[in-house]
Amino acid sequence: MIPIGLALAPPGPEGVNAIDVLVGQVRDAVAAGIGSVWLGQQYDLDALTALAALAVLVPGVGLGTAVTVTHSRHPITMSSQAQTVQAASGGRLTLGLGVLHRRPVARRFGIDLDGPATYMREYLCALQPLLRDGTVVFEGDMITADTAGFSGHVAGSTRPVVLVAALGAAMLRVAGELADGAMTWMAGPRTIEHHIMPAIAAAAAGAPQVAVSLPVCVTGHPEEARQRAAAHLACYTELPSYRAMLDHEGAVNPADVAIIGDERHLEAQLRRLADAGATGFIANLTGITTAAEHDRTLAALGGLAG
């Protein structure tokens, strides 16, 4: 079975300490037998800072960003933060990077992002030498990074695994050439086998890592869960990159690629993903499970991870 991780849910309501909520989620995952936890970046909690805290508060568990966006952090800043988490965690970080869709980038950051794959290529050309050697001199059309004369190495850090959120052919090529692999969302087993793996493998010098993330609900009431999933995940049908993945899979909506069913169905689907080429799986339970289903799903994932 491929390694299994858990996507952490966004922190709870106002008045509740966000880190306390995350610590509880991580401890529940570890108790179930899950080996890694993953945190996404929005506009509130900082994912890398939170992972540094979790590294100290919950020893041993693997930590990853899925994903942290690049637009708000220059590669020098990203390197400093990632290396700090590596030092705090004793080398447990997987740095998942991604670009936002063009409209949110323009609206939130005032950046007209033309050519996201070119941007990510330049970003990695600046970031990877910093993570590896602690220094960089790079000047591209979109990004400049120059630390000549200064050390960018954080004592106690090692180079983290770097994965790129990639679905299209151009971004998969960048992930294969300049990162350790890719992360996917809304890509089912058929899409992994026939689209993701051929594209990234053709660009990679070695065997690339491919971490696949999908919604999961282990339940005795699959139709009810599918209805919740369809409603909660409806926004992804409107985003071209995710719509393309659903079309690759022959899916009408995101509920069709979600893993919804009993424990045997979960195991069968994870084996399908492994056979398709996935090297890791990140389960996302947010918004589609009831409290009882959440506990059942966590236990099922932990049982397979063990």
Disulfide bonds with the S-S distance in Angstrom:
none
